[in-house]
Amino acid sequence: MFANAYYLSRKFGYNLFLDNTSGYFKKKNQIRSFELDKFNINCSIASKNFKFDTYPLDMKRKFLKGIDLFKNKKK
């Protein structure tokens, strides 16, 4: 997934920001950890306001994804 995001960010000239916490806060995912920082990659860590690393923020993310299904015009 990272390689695809990296390629698309380069192709379209966007900055790539990694979320190093949202995928690991739930108990079932705590056996894994963020390890892309061990590679020599050119991207930044996303700021706190773009992360969904608590249960209330995860619920917000799911709600926003549900609303997005009904949008006619997407950017």
PDB file of N, H, CA, C and O in Angstrom:
ATOM      1  N   MET A   1       0.823  -1.190   0.000  1.00  0.00           N
ATOM      2  CA  MET A   1       0.000   0.000   0.000  1.00  0.00           C
ATOM      3  C   MET A   1       0.866   1.253   0.000  1.00  0.00           C
ATOM      4  O   MET A   1       0.558   2.243  -0.664  1.00  0.00           O
ATOM      5  N   PHE A   2       1.954   1.187   0.759  1.00  0.00           N
ATOM      6  H   PHE A   2       2.204   0.383   1.299  1.00  0.00           H
ATOM      7  CA  PHE A   2       2.826   2.353   0.790  1.00  0.00           C
ATOM      8  C   PHE A   2       3.422   2.625  -0.583  1.00  0.00           C
ATOM      9  O   PHE A   2       3.469   3.771  -1.028  1.00  0.00           O
ATOM     10  N   ALA A   3       3.877   1.572  -1.253  1.00  0.00           N
ATOM     11  H   ALA A   3       3.838   0.641  -0.891  1.00  0.00           H
ATOM     12  CA  ALA A   3       4.510   1.755  -2.566  1.00  0.00           C
ATOM     13  C   ALA A   3       3.541   2.403  -3.543  1.00  0.00           C
ATOM     14  O   ALA A   3       3.939   3.256  -4.336  1.00  0.00           O
ATOM     15  N   ASN A   4       2.271   2.007  -3.494  1.00  0.00           N
ATOM     16  H   ASN A   4       1.948   1.314  -2.849  1.00  0.00           H
ATOM     17  CA  ASN A   4       1.264   2.596  -4.373  1.00  0.00           C
ATOM     18  C   ASN A   4       1.043   4.069  -4.030  1.00  0.00           C
ATOM     19  O   ASN A   4       0.979   4.909  -4.928  1.00  0.00           O
ATOM     20  N   ALA A   5       0.927   4.387  -2.750  1.00  0.00           N
ATOM     21  H   ALA A   5       0.979   3.705  -2.020  1.00  0.00           H
ATOM     22  CA  ALA A   5       0.747   5.782  -2.328  1.00  0.00           C
ATOM     23  C   ALA A   5       1.962   6.621  -2.700  1.00  0.00           C
ATOM     24  O   ALA A   5       1.822   7.768  -3.122  1.00  0.00           O
ATOM     25  N   TYR A   6       3.140   6.059  -2.547  1.00  0.00           N
ATOM     26  H   TYR A   6       3.254   5.126  -2.204  1.00  0.00           H
ATOM     27  CA  TYR A   6       4.370   6.772  -2.888  1.00  0.00           C
ATOM     28  C   TYR A   6       4.409   7.080  -4.385  1.00  0.00           C
ATOM     29  O   TYR A   6       4.730   8.198  -4.789  1.00  0.00           O
ATOM     30  N   TYR A   7       4.081   6.082  -5.198  1.00  0.00           N
ATOM     31  H   TYR A   7       3.821   5.175  -4.869  1.00  0.00           H
ATOM     32  CA  TYR A   7       4.071   6.264  -6.646  1.00  0.00           C
ATOM     33  C   TYR A   7       3.074   7.350  -7.061  1.00  0.00           C
ATOM     34  O   TYR A   7       3.403   8.232  -7.855  1.00  0.00           O
ATOM     35  N   LEU A   8       1.852   7.279  -6.517  1.00  0.00           N
ATOM     36  H   LEU A   8       1.585   6.562  -5.872  1.00  0.00           H
ATOM     37  CA  LEU A   8       0.827   8.253  -6.888  1.00  0.00           C
ATOM     38  C   LEU A   8       1.195   9.663  -6.428  1.00  0.00           C
ATOM     39  O   LEU A   8       0.911  10.637  -7.125  1.00  0.00           O
ATOM     40  N   SER A   9       1.817   9.773  -5.272  1.00  0.00           N
ATOM     41  H   SER A   9       2.048   8.982  -4.706  1.00  0.00           H
ATOM     42  CA  SER A   9       2.220  11.105  -4.797  1.00  0.00           C
ATOM     43  C   SER A   9       3.280  11.703  -5.720  1.00  0.00           C
ATOM     44  O   SER A   9       3.269  12.907  -5.976  1.00  0.00           O
ATOM     45  N   ARG A  10       4.176  10.889  -6.209  1.00  0.00           N
ATOM     46  H   ARG A  10       4.185   9.911  -6.001  1.00  0.00           H
ATOM     47  CA  ARG A  10       5.208  11.371  -7.139  1.00  0.00           C
ATOM     48  C   ARG A  10       4.612  11.689  -8.508  1.00  0.00           C
ATOM     49  O   ARG A  10       4.957  12.699  -9.122  1.00  0.00           O
ATOM     50  N   LYS A  11       3.726  10.833  -8.977  1.00  0.00           N
ATOM     51  H   LYS A  11       3.445  10.013  -8.479  1.00  0.00           H
ATOM     52  CA  LYS A  11       3.125  11.016 -10.298  1.00  0.00           C
ATOM     53  C   LYS A  11       2.327  12.310 -10.386  1.00  0.00           C
ATOM     54  O   LYS A  11       2.399  13.021 -11.388  1.00  0.00           O
ATOM     55  N   PHE A  12       1.564  12.618  -9.336  1.00  0.00           N
ATOM     56  H   PHE A  12       1.504  12.040  -8.522  1.00  0.00           H
ATOM     57  CA  PHE A  12       0.692  13.787  -9.365  1.00  0.00           C
ATOM     58  C   PHE A  12       1.265  14.993  -8.615  1.00  0.00           C
ATOM     59  O   PHE A  12       0.616  16.036  -8.539  1.00  0.00           O
ATOM     60  N   GLY A  13       2.467  14.860  -8.063  1.00  0.00           N
ATOM     61  H   GLY A  13       2.994  14.012  -8.124  1.00  0.00           H
ATOM     62  CA  GLY A  13       3.125  15.982  -7.408  1.00  0.00           C
ATOM     63  C   GLY A  13       2.555  16.362  -6.053  1.00  0.00           C
ATOM     64  O   GLY A  13       2.581  17.536  -5.682  1.00  0.00           O
ATOM     65  N   TYR A  14       2.039  15.392  -5.307  1.00  0.00           N
ATOM     66  H   TYR A  14       2.018  14.439  -5.608  1.00  0.00           H
ATOM     67  CA  TYR A  14       1.505  15.658  -3.972  1.00  0.00           C
ATOM     68  C   TYR A  14       2.520  15.272  -2.904  1.00  0.00           C
ATOM     69  O   TYR A  14       3.395  14.440  -3.143  1.00  0.00           O
ATOM     70  N   ASN A  15       2.402  15.876  -1.734  1.00  0.00           N
ATOM     71  H   ASN A  15       1.691  16.553  -1.540  1.00  0.00           H
ATOM     72  CA  ASN A  15       3.207  15.468  -0.588  1.00  0.00           C
ATOM     73  C   ASN A  15       2.583  14.224   0.026  1.00  0.00           C
ATOM     74  O   ASN A  15       1.359  14.113   0.098  1.00  0.00           O
ATOM     75  N   LEU A  16       3.407  13.300   0.462  1.00  0.00           N
ATOM     76  H   LEU A  16       4.401  13.391   0.403  1.00  0.00           H
ATOM     77  CA  LEU A  16       2.930  12.074   1.089  1.00  0.00           C
ATOM     78  C   LEU A  16       3.127  12.173   2.596  1.00  0.00           C
ATOM     79  O   LEU A  16       4.233  12.438   3.066  1.00  0.00           O
ATOM     80  N   PHE A  17       2.059  11.961   3.347  1.00  0.00           N
ATOM     81  H   PHE A  17       1.161  11.745   2.964  1.00  0.00           H
ATOM     82  CA  PHE A  17       2.099  11.975   4.805  1.00  0.00           C
ATOM     83  C   PHE A  17       1.691  10.597   5.310  1.00  0.00           C
ATOM     84  O   PHE A  17       0.672  10.053   4.884  1.00  0.00           O
ATOM     85  N   LEU A  18       2.474  10.040   6.205  1.00  0.00           N
ATOM     86  H   LEU A  18       3.301  10.482   6.551  1.00  0.00           H
ATOM     87  CA  LEU A  18       2.176   8.733   6.772  1.00  0.00           C
ATOM     88  C   LEU A  18       1.501   8.882   8.121  1.00  0.00           C
ATOM     89  O   LEU A  18       1.849   9.760   8.911  1.00  0.00           O
ATOM     90  N   ASP A  19       0.535   8.018   8.373  1.00  0.00           N
ATOM     91  H   ASP A  19       0.253   7.306   7.731  1.00  0.00           H
ATOM     92  CA  ASP A  19      -0.130   7.953   9.674  1.00  0.00           C
ATOM     93  C   ASP A  19       0.496   6.790  10.431  1.00  0.00           C
ATOM     94  O   ASP A  19       0.275   5.629  10.084  1.00  0.00           O
ATOM     95  N   ASN A  20       1.257   7.089  11.437  1.00  0.00           N
ATOM     96  H   ASN A  20       1.437   8.031  11.718  1.00  0.00           H
ATOM     97  CA  ASN A  20       1.995   6.054  12.156  1.00  0.00           C
ATOM     98  C   ASN A  20       1.298   5.539  13.411  1.00  0.00           C
ATOM     99  O   ASN A  20       1.884   4.747  14.150  1.00  0.00           O
ATOM    100  N   THR A  21       0.058   5.967  13.673  1.00  0.00           N
ATOM    101  H   THR A  21      -0.418   6.609  13.073  1.00  0.00           H
ATOM    102  CA  THR A  21      -0.607   5.543  14.911  1.00  0.00           C
ATOM    103  C   THR A  21      -2.002   4.957  14.709  1.00  0.00           C
ATOM    104  O   THR A  21      -2.386   4.065  15.466  1.00  0.00           O
ATOM    105  N   SER A  22      -2.765   5.407  13.743  1.00  0.00           N
ATOM    106  H   SER A  22      -2.452   6.131  13.128  1.00  0.00           H
ATOM    107  CA  SER A  22      -4.173   5.013  13.624  1.00  0.00           C
ATOM    108  C   SER A  22      -4.369   3.513  13.414  1.00  0.00           C
ATOM    109  O   SER A  22      -5.362   2.959  13.887  1.00  0.00           O
ATOM    110  N   GLY A  23      -3.482   2.865  12.743  1.00  0.00           N
ATOM    111  H   GLY A  23      -2.675   3.315  12.360  1.00  0.00           H
ATOM    112  CA  GLY A  23      -3.646   1.442  12.484  1.00  0.00           C
ATOM    113  C   GLY A  23      -3.222   0.551  13.627  1.00  0.00           C
ATOM    114  O   GLY A  23      -3.343  -0.671  13.532  1.00  0.00           O
ATOM    115  N   TYR A  24      -2.728   1.133  14.710  1.00  0.00           N
ATOM    116  H   TYR A  24      -2.630   2.125  14.788  1.00  0.00           H
ATOM    117  CA  TYR A  24      -2.141   0.324  15.772  1.00  0.00           C
ATOM    118  C   TYR A  24      -2.733   0.573  17.153  1.00  0.00           C
ATOM    119  O   TYR A  24      -2.242   0.006  18.129  1.00  0.00           O
ATOM    120  N   PHE A  25      -3.767   1.396  17.272  1.00  0.00           N
ATOM    121  H   PHE A  25      -4.166   1.856  16.479  1.00  0.00           H
ATOM    122  CA  PHE A  25      -4.270   1.726  18.605  1.00  0.00           C
ATOM    123  C   PHE A  25      -5.225   0.674  19.153  1.00  0.00           C
ATOM    124  O   PHE A  25      -5.347   0.537  20.370  1.00  0.00           O
ATOM    125  N   LYS A  26      -5.909  -0.076  18.280  1.00  0.00           N
ATOM    126  H   LYS A  26      -5.809   0.036  17.291  1.00  0.00           H
ATOM    127  CA  LYS A  26      -6.843  -1.094  18.761  1.00  0.00           C
ATOM    128  C   LYS A  26      -6.076  -2.285  19.322  1.00  0.00           C
ATOM    129  O   LYS A  26      -4.980  -2.607  18.863  1.00  0.00           O
ATOM    130  N   LYS A  27      -6.668  -2.930  20.318  1.00  0.00           N
ATOM    131  H   LYS A  27      -7.558  -2.668  20.690  1.00  0.00           H
ATOM    132  CA  LYS A  27      -5.995  -4.035  20.994  1.00  0.00           C
ATOM    133  C   LYS A  27      -5.609  -5.150  20.021  1.00  0.00           C
ATOM    134  O   LYS A  27      -4.537  -5.740  20.153  1.00  0.00           O
ATOM    135  N   LYS A  28      -6.470  -5.442  19.052  1.00  0.00           N
ATOM    136  H   LYS A  28      -7.341  -4.963  18.945  1.00  0.00           H
ATOM    137  CA  LYS A  28      -6.185  -6.531  18.114  1.00  0.00           C
ATOM    138  C   LYS A  28      -4.998  -6.223  17.198  1.00  0.00           C
ATOM    139  O   LYS A  28      -4.415  -7.142  16.622  1.00  0.00           O
ATOM    140  N   ASN A  29      -4.633  -4.958  17.055  1.00  0.00           N
ATOM    141  H   ASN A  29      -5.106  -4.211  17.522  1.00  0.00           H
ATOM    142  CA  ASN A  29      -3.532  -4.573  16.174  1.00  0.00           C
ATOM    143  C   ASN A  29      -2.255  -4.208  16.921  1.00  0.00           C
ATOM    144  O   ASN A  29      -1.281  -3.789  16.296  1.00  0.00           O
ATOM    145  N   GLN A  30      -2.238  -4.356  18.230  1.00  0.00           N
ATOM    146  H   GLN A  30      -3.030  -4.697  18.738  1.00  0.00           H
ATOM    147  CA  GLN A  30      -1.072  -3.937  19.003  1.00  0.00           C
ATOM    148  C   GLN A  30       0.109  -4.895  18.890  1.00  0.00           C
ATOM    149  O   GLN A  30       1.197  -4.585  19.375  1.00  0.00           O
ATOM    150  N   ILE A  31      -0.081  -6.046  18.263  1.00  0.00           N
ATOM    151  H   ILE A  31      -0.965  -6.298  17.869  1.00  0.00           H
ATOM    152  CA  ILE A  31       1.055  -6.948  18.061  1.00  0.00           C
ATOM    153  C   ILE A  31       1.929  -6.456  16.907  1.00  0.00           C
ATOM    154  O   ILE A  31       3.076  -6.877  16.762  1.00  0.00           O
ATOM    155  N   ARG A  32       1.374  -5.560  16.089  1.00  0.00           N
ATOM    156  H   ARG A  32       0.442  -5.217  16.206  1.00  0.00           H
ATOM    157  CA  ARG A  32       2.128  -4.967  14.987  1.00  0.00           C
ATOM    158  C   ARG A  32       2.620  -3.594  15.417  1.00  0.00           C
ATOM    159  O   ARG A  32       2.165  -3.037  16.416  1.00  0.00           O
ATOM    160  N   SER A  33       3.554  -3.065  14.648  1.00  0.00           N
ATOM    161  H   SER A  33       3.924  -3.518  13.837  1.00  0.00           H
ATOM    162  CA  SER A  33       4.013  -1.706  14.916  1.00  0.00           C
ATOM    163  C   SER A  33       4.410  -1.042  13.604  1.00  0.00           C
ATOM    164  O   SER A  33       4.662  -1.713  12.603  1.00  0.00           O
ATOM    165  N   PHE A  34       4.462   0.259  13.623  1.00  0.00           N
ATOM    166  H   PHE A  34       4.258   0.804  14.436  1.00  0.00           H
ATOM    167  CA  PHE A  34       4.855   1.041  12.460  1.00  0.00           C
ATOM    168  C   PHE A  34       6.353   0.878  12.237  1.00  0.00           C
ATOM    169  O   PHE A  34       7.150   1.146  13.136  1.00  0.00           O
ATOM    170  N   GLU A  35       6.741   0.437  11.035  1.00  0.00           N
ATOM    171  H   GLU A  35       6.093   0.219  10.304  1.00  0.00           H
ATOM    172  CA  GLU A  35       8.156   0.209  10.775  1.00  0.00           C
ATOM    173  C   GLU A  35       8.647   0.834   9.479  1.00  0.00           C
ATOM    174  O   GLU A  35       9.786   0.593   9.080  1.00  0.00           O
ATOM    175  N   LEU A  36       7.826   1.623   8.817  1.00  0.00           N
ATOM    176  H   LEU A  36       6.900   1.819   9.142  1.00  0.00           H
ATOM    177  CA  LEU A  36       8.292   2.262   7.585  1.00  0.00           C
ATOM    178  C   LEU A  36       9.352   3.324   7.850  1.00  0.00           C
ATOM    179  O   LEU A  36      10.072   3.726   6.936  1.00  0.00           O
ATOM    180  N   ASP A  37       9.448   3.774   9.086  1.00  0.00           N
ATOM    181  H   ASP A  37       8.863   3.447   9.828  1.00  0.00           H
ATOM    182  CA  ASP A  37      10.467   4.770   9.409  1.00  0.00           C
ATOM    183  C   ASP A  37      11.880   4.187   9.364  1.00  0.00           C
ATOM    184  O   ASP A  37      12.856   4.936   9.410  1.00  0.00           O
ATOM    185  N   LYS A  38      12.001   2.870   9.274  1.00  0.00           N
ATOM    186  H   LYS A  38      11.208   2.261   9.237  1.00  0.00           H
ATOM    187  CA  LYS A  38      13.304   2.223   9.195  1.00  0.00           C
ATOM    188  C   LYS A  38      13.894   2.269   7.785  1.00  0.00           C
ATOM    189  O   LYS A  38      15.075   1.974   7.596  1.00  0.00           O
ATOM    190  N   PHE A  39      13.086   2.633   6.808  1.00  0.00           N
ATOM    191  H   PHE A  39      12.127   2.872   6.962  1.00  0.00           H
ATOM    192  CA  PHE A  39      13.530   2.721   5.424  1.00  0.00           C
ATOM    193  C   PHE A  39      13.886   4.161   5.082  1.00  0.00           C
ATOM    194  O   PHE A  39      13.400   5.098   5.715  1.00  0.00           O
ATOM    195  N   ASN A  40      14.710   4.324   4.107  1.00  0.00           N
ATOM    196  H   ASN A  40      15.105   3.562   3.592  1.00  0.00           H
ATOM    197  CA  ASN A  40      15.120   5.661   3.667  1.00  0.00           C
ATOM    198  C   ASN A  40      14.085   6.178   2.660  1.00  0.00           C
ATOM    199  O   ASN A  40      14.289   6.102   1.449  1.00  0.00           O
ATOM    200  N   ILE A  41      12.971   6.705   3.184  1.00  0.00           N
ATOM    201  H   ILE A  41      12.805   6.767   4.168  1.00  0.00           H
ATOM    202  CA  ILE A  41      11.898   7.199   2.324  1.00  0.00           C
ATOM    203  C   ILE A  41      11.725   8.694   2.542  1.00  0.00           C
ATOM    204  O   ILE A  41      12.046   9.223   3.606  1.00  0.00           O
ATOM    205  N   ASN A  42      11.221   9.352   1.537  1.00  0.00           N
ATOM    206  H   ASN A  42      10.960   8.923   0.672  1.00  0.00           H
ATOM    207  CA  ASN A  42      11.080  10.804   1.580  1.00  0.00           C
ATOM    208  C   ASN A  42       9.613  11.175   1.779  1.00  0.00           C
ATOM    209  O   ASN A  42       8.915  11.488   0.814  1.00  0.00           O
ATOM    210  N   CYS A  43       9.145  11.141   3.024  1.00  0.00           N
ATOM    211  H   CYS A  43       9.712  10.887   3.807  1.00  0.00           H
ATOM    212  CA  CYS A  43       7.781  11.563   3.336  1.00  0.00           C
ATOM    213  C   CYS A  43       7.731  11.975   4.800  1.00  0.00           C
ATOM    214  O   CYS A  43       8.671  11.742   5.559  1.00  0.00           O
ATOM    215  N   SER A  44       6.628  12.587   5.178  1.00  0.00           N
ATOM    216  H   SER A  44       5.864  12.776   4.561  1.00  0.00           H
ATOM    217  CA  SER A  44       6.475  13.128   6.529  1.00  0.00           C
ATOM    218  C   SER A  44       5.399  12.374   7.290  1.00  0.00           C
ATOM    219  O   SER A  44       4.572  11.683   6.695  1.00  0.00           O
ATOM    220  N   ILE A  45       5.417  12.511   8.599  1.00  0.00           N
ATOM    221  H   ILE A  45       6.089  13.072   9.082  1.00  0.00           H
ATOM    222  CA  ILE A  45       4.376  11.945   9.450  1.00  0.00           C
ATOM    223  C   ILE A  45       3.209  12.932   9.493  1.00  0.00           C
ATOM    224  O   ILE A  45       3.416  14.137   9.638  1.00  0.00           O
ATOM    225  N   ALA A  46       2.000  12.425   9.368  1.00  0.00           N
ATOM    226  H   ALA A  46       1.832  11.447   9.251  1.00  0.00           H
ATOM    227  CA  ALA A  46       0.804  13.262   9.380  1.00  0.00           C
ATOM    228  C   ALA A  46       0.627  13.919  10.742  1.00  0.00           C
ATOM    229  O   ALA A  46       0.992  13.347  11.769  1.00  0.00           O
ATOM    230  N   SER A  47       0.066  15.117  10.742  1.00  0.00           N
ATOM    231  H   SER A  47      -0.231  15.581   9.908  1.00  0.00           H
ATOM    232  CA  SER A  47      -0.179  15.808  12.007  1.00  0.00           C
ATOM    233  C   SER A  47      -1.366  15.166  12.736  1.00  0.00           C
ATOM    234  O   SER A  47      -2.142  14.416  12.144  1.00  0.00           O
ATOM    235  N   LYS A  48      -1.489  15.469  14.002  1.00  0.00           N
ATOM    236  H   LYS A  48      -0.859  16.078  14.483  1.00  0.00           H
ATOM    237  CA  LYS A  48      -2.501  14.864  14.867  1.00  0.00           C
ATOM    238  C   LYS A  48      -3.929  15.060  14.347  1.00  0.00           C
ATOM    239  O   LYS A  48      -4.773  14.179  14.516  1.00  0.00           O
ATOM    240  N   ASN A  49      -4.204  16.202  13.717  1.00  0.00           N
ATOM    241  H   ASN A  49      -3.519  16.917  13.580  1.00  0.00           H
ATOM    242  CA  ASN A  49      -5.580  16.450  13.264  1.00  0.00           C
ATOM    243  C   ASN A  49      -5.953  15.624  12.028  1.00  0.00           C
ATOM    244  O   ASN A  49      -7.106  15.669  11.600  1.00  0.00           O
ATOM    245  N   PHE A  50      -5.025  14.881  11.451  1.00  0.00           N
ATOM    246  H   PHE A  50      -4.088  14.845  11.799  1.00  0.00           H
ATOM    247  CA  PHE A  50      -5.333  13.995  10.329  1.00  0.00           C
ATOM    248  C   PHE A  50      -5.302  12.522  10.728  1.00  0.00           C
ATOM    249  O   PHE A  50      -5.380  11.646   9.866  1.00  0.00           O
ATOM    250  N   LYS A  51      -5.191  12.243  12.013  1.00  0.00           N
ATOM    251  H   LYS A  51      -5.127  12.954  12.713  1.00  0.00           H
ATOM    252  CA  LYS A  51      -5.114  10.866  12.493  1.00  0.00           C
ATOM    253  C   LYS A  51      -6.410  10.455  13.168  1.00  0.00           C
ATOM    254  O   LYS A  51      -7.130  11.293  13.709  1.00  0.00           O
ATOM    255  N   PHE A  52      -6.698   9.180  13.135  1.00  0.00           N
ATOM    256  H   PHE A  52      -6.113   8.499  12.696  1.00  0.00           H
ATOM    257  CA  PHE A  52      -7.877   8.607  13.773  1.00  0.00           C
ATOM    258  C   PHE A  52      -7.415   7.531  14.750  1.00  0.00           C
ATOM    259  O   PHE A  52      -7.723   6.352  14.570  1.00  0.00           O
ATOM    260  N   ASP A  53      -6.682   7.931  15.776  1.00  0.00           N
ATOM    261  H   ASP A  53      -6.432   8.888  15.922  1.00  0.00           H
ATOM    262  CA  ASP A  53      -6.017   6.977  16.641  1.00  0.00           C
ATOM    263  C   ASP A  53      -6.645   6.802  18.020  1.00  0.00           C
ATOM    264  O   ASP A  53      -5.970   6.391  18.964  1.00  0.00           O
ATOM    265  N   THR A  54      -7.928   7.112  18.138  1.00  0.00           N
ATOM    266  H   THR A  54      -8.476   7.446  17.371  1.00  0.00           H
ATOM    267  CA  THR A  54      -8.691   6.829  19.354  1.00  0.00           C
ATOM    268  C   THR A  54     -10.041   6.269  18.906  1.00  0.00           C
ATOM    269  O   THR A  54     -10.417   6.406  17.742  1.00  0.00           O
ATOM    270  N   TYR A  55     -10.761   5.644  19.822  1.00  0.00           N
ATOM    271  H   TYR A  55     -10.456   5.533  20.768  1.00  0.00           H
ATOM    272  CA  TYR A  55     -12.053   5.066  19.450  1.00  0.00           C
ATOM    273  C   TYR A  55     -13.063   6.114  18.971  1.00  0.00           C
ATOM    274  O   TYR A  55     -13.743   5.869  17.974  1.00  0.00           O
ATOM    275  N   PRO A  56     -13.191   7.269  19.634  1.00  0.00           N
ATOM    276  CA  PRO A  56     -14.127   8.277  19.111  1.00  0.00           C
ATOM    277  C   PRO A  56     -13.731   8.770  17.715  1.00  0.00           C
ATOM    278  O   PRO A  56     -14.596   8.968  16.862  1.00  0.00           O
ATOM    279  N   LEU A  57     -12.436   8.968  17.479  1.00  0.00           N
ATOM    280  H   LEU A  57     -11.733   8.807  18.172  1.00  0.00           H
ATOM    281  CA  LEU A  57     -11.997   9.413  16.156  1.00  0.00           C
ATOM    282  C   LEU A  57     -12.188   8.311  15.114  1.00  0.00           C
ATOM    283  O   LEU A  57     -12.469   8.601  13.951  1.00  0.00           O
ATOM    284  N   ASP A  58     -12.037   7.052  15.523  1.00  0.00           N
ATOM    285  H   ASP A  58     -11.808   6.816  16.467  1.00  0.00           H
ATOM    286  CA  ASP A  58     -12.274   5.943  14.604  1.00  0.00           C
ATOM    287  C   ASP A  58     -13.752   5.881  14.206  1.00  0.00           C
ATOM    288  O   ASP A  58     -14.073   5.598  13.052  1.00  0.00           O
ATOM    289  N   MET A  59     -14.643   6.142  15.153  1.00  0.00           N
ATOM    290  H   MET A  59     -14.382   6.372  16.090  1.00  0.00           H
ATOM    291  CA  MET A  59     -16.081   6.196  14.841  1.00  0.00           C
ATOM    292  C   MET A  59     -16.361   7.345  13.872  1.00  0.00           C
ATOM    293  O   MET A  59     -17.170   7.202  12.955  1.00  0.00           O
ATOM    294  N   LYS A  60     -15.695   8.481  14.073  1.00  0.00           N
ATOM    295  H   LYS A  60     -15.038   8.597  14.818  1.00  0.00           H
ATOM    296  CA  LYS A  60     -15.847   9.621  13.167  1.00  0.00           C
ATOM    297  C   LYS A  60     -15.392   9.236  11.759  1.00  0.00           C
ATOM    298  O   LYS A  60     -16.048   9.586  10.778  1.00  0.00           O
ATOM    299  N   ARG A  61     -14.277   8.520  11.657  1.00  0.00           N
ATOM    300  H   ARG A  61     -13.744   8.235  12.454  1.00  0.00           H
ATOM    301  CA  ARG A  61     -13.759   8.078  10.363  1.00  0.00           C
ATOM    302  C   ARG A  61     -14.771   7.178   9.651  1.00  0.00           C
ATOM    303  O   ARG A  61     -15.019   7.338   8.455  1.00  0.00           O
ATOM    304  N   LYS A  62     -15.351   6.237  10.390  1.00  0.00           N
ATOM    305  H   LYS A  62     -15.150   6.108  11.361  1.00  0.00           H
ATOM    306  CA  LYS A  62     -16.344   5.337   9.803  1.00  0.00           C
ATOM    307  C   LYS A  62     -17.577   6.109   9.346  1.00  0.00           C
ATOM    308  O   LYS A  62     -18.134   5.816   8.288  1.00  0.00           O
ATOM    309  N   PHE A  63     -18.007   7.090  10.131  1.00  0.00           N
ATOM    310  H   PHE A  63     -17.555   7.329  10.991  1.00  0.00           H
ATOM    311  CA  PHE A  63     -19.149   7.916   9.766  1.00  0.00           C
ATOM    312  C   PHE A  63     -18.858   8.706   8.486  1.00  0.00           C
ATOM    313  O   PHE A  63     -19.692   8.764   7.581  1.00  0.00           O
ATOM    314  N   LEU A  64     -17.674   9.309   8.420  1.00  0.00           N
ATOM    315  H   LEU A  64     -16.998   9.262   9.155  1.00  0.00           H
ATOM    316  CA  LEU A  64     -17.301  10.088   7.235  1.00  0.00           C
ATOM    317  C   LEU A  64     -17.195   9.209   5.994  1.00  0.00           C
ATOM    318  O   LEU A  64     -17.550   9.640   4.897  1.00  0.00           O
ATOM    319  N   LYS A  65     -16.711   7.980   6.159  1.00  0.00           N
ATOM    320  H   LYS A  65     -16.423   7.630   7.051  1.00  0.00           H
ATOM    321  CA  LYS A  65     -16.647   7.049   5.030  1.00  0.00           C
ATOM    322  C   LYS A  65     -18.055   6.711   4.536  1.00  0.00           C
ATOM    323  O   LYS A  65     -18.283   6.604   3.331  1.00  0.00           O
ATOM    324  N   GLY A  66     -18.993   6.543   5.463  1.00  0.00           N
ATOM    325  H   GLY A  66     -18.808   6.630   6.441  1.00  0.00           H
ATOM    326  CA  GLY A  66     -20.374   6.240   5.089  1.00  0.00           C
ATOM    327  C   GLY A  66     -21.021   7.387   4.340  1.00  0.00           C
ATOM    328  O   GLY A  66     -21.734   7.163   3.361  1.00  0.00           O
ATOM    329  N   ILE A  67     -20.785   8.606   4.780  1.00  0.00           N
ATOM    330  H   ILE A  67     -20.206   8.788   5.574  1.00  0.00           H
ATOM    331  CA  ILE A  67     -21.319   9.782   4.091  1.00  0.00           C
ATOM    332  C   ILE A  67     -20.720   9.906   2.705  1.00  0.00           C
ATOM    333  O   ILE A  67     -21.406  10.300   1.761  1.00  0.00           O
ATOM    334  N   ASP A  68     -19.448   9.575   2.576  1.00  0.00           N
ATOM    335  H   ASP A  68     -18.891   9.255   3.342  1.00  0.00           H
ATOM    336  CA  ASP A  68     -18.743   9.698   1.299  1.00  0.00           C
ATOM    337  C   ASP A  68     -19.360   8.808   0.219  1.00  0.00           C
ATOM    338  O   ASP A  68     -19.260   9.124  -0.967  1.00  0.00           O
ATOM    339  N   LEU A  69     -19.977   7.732   0.601  1.00  0.00           N
ATOM    340  H   LEU A  69     -20.058   7.476   1.564  1.00  0.00           H
ATOM    341  CA  LEU A  69     -20.610   6.829  -0.385  1.00  0.00           C
ATOM    342  C   LEU A  69     -21.755   7.521  -1.111  1.00  0.00           C
ATOM    343  O   LEU A  69     -22.070   7.169  -2.248  1.00  0.00           O
ATOM    344  N   PHE A  70     -22.378   8.500  -0.467  1.00  0.00           N
ATOM    345  H   PHE A  70     -22.122   8.786   0.456  1.00  0.00           H
ATOM    346  CA  PHE A  70     -23.532   9.159  -1.033  1.00  0.00           C
ATOM    347  C   PHE A  70     -23.217  10.445  -1.780  1.00  0.00           C
ATOM    348  O   PHE A  70     -24.115  11.051  -2.364  1.00  0.00           O
ATOM    349  N   LYS A  71     -21.986  10.866  -1.773  1.00  0.00           N
ATOM    350  H   LYS A  71     -21.257  10.374  -1.298  1.00  0.00           H
ATOM    351  CA  LYS A  71     -21.606  12.091  -2.477  1.00  0.00           C
ATOM    352  C   LYS A  71     -21.596  11.839  -3.979  1.00  0.00           C
ATOM    353  O   LYS A  71     -21.082  10.823  -4.448  1.00  0.00           O
ATOM    354  N   ASN A  72     -22.165  12.768  -4.717  1.00  0.00           N
ATOM    355  H   ASN A  72     -22.583  13.593  -4.336  1.00  0.00           H
ATOM    356  CA  ASN A  72     -22.168  12.660  -6.173  1.00  0.00           C
ATOM    357  C   ASN A  72     -20.872  13.181  -6.783  1.00  0.00           C
ATOM    358  O   ASN A  72     -20.304  12.564  -7.683  1.00  0.00           O
ATOM    359  N   LYS A  73     -20.423  14.304  -6.291  1.00  0.00           N
ATOM    360  H   LYS A  73     -20.885  14.806  -5.560  1.00  0.00           H
ATOM    361  CA  LYS A  73     -19.205  14.906  -6.822  1.00  0.00           C
ATOM    362  C   LYS A  73     -18.093  14.747  -5.813  1.00  0.00           C
ATOM    363  O   LYS A  73     -18.196  15.212  -4.678  1.00  0.00           O
ATOM    364  N   LYS A  74     -17.032  14.089  -6.230  1.00  0.00           N
ATOM    365  H   LYS A  74     -16.948  13.711  -7.152  1.00  0.00           H
ATOM    366  CA  LYS A  74     -15.890  13.876  -5.355  1.00  0.00           C
ATOM    367  C   LYS A  74     -14.682  14.580  -5.936  1.00  0.00           C
ATOM    368  O   LYS A  74     -14.541  14.702  -7.153  1.00  0.00           O
ATOM    369  N   LYS A  75     -13.822  15.037  -5.063  1.00  0.00           N
ATOM    370  H   LYS A  75     -13.936  14.939  -4.074  1.00  0.00           H
ATOM    371  CA  LYS A  75     -12.603  15.709  -5.500  1.00  0.00           C
ATOM    372  C   LYS A  75     -11.540  14.678  -5.779  1.00  0.00           C
ATOM    373  O   LYS A  75     -10.425  15.031  -6.163  1.00  0.00           O
TER     374      LYS A  75
END
